[in-house]
Amino acid sequence: MTDPLDMTFAALSDPTRRAILSMLLEDDMAVTDVAAPFGISLAAISKHLTVLAEAGLISQEKRGRVKWCKLEPDAMRAASVWMQGFGQFEPVNLDAFERFLMQELQDLPDAATAD
């Protein structure tokens, strides 16, 4: 899958990844801090982070021995433009998107155990 739009929607299709994005709305986080609230392995979280990074939704950087994750909010611009093309969607309201992601995070414990 090489189309950036396909990669964005594929990354957003998973509830764990949406929850991670919601967490990163607050601030940059170390990978271990991202993993803490989930009932899945660090390796599984790393795979989710790789998908998000490949889609350009997050960036990762090494600071000393710790890998940090940062939300890249502009990465959803192409998806927003695509949805607006249908004329039924308003421009992305980031506050509403944050509320949506927070709700997904609250609903996550059931979804996280599926991995």
Secondary structure, 3 states (H helix, E strand, C coil): CCCHHHHHHHHHCCHHHHHHHHHHHHCCEEHHHHHCCCCCCHHHHHHHHHHHHHCCCEEEEEECCEEEEEECHHHHHHHHHHHHCCCCCCCCCHHHHHHHHHHHHHCHHHHHCCC
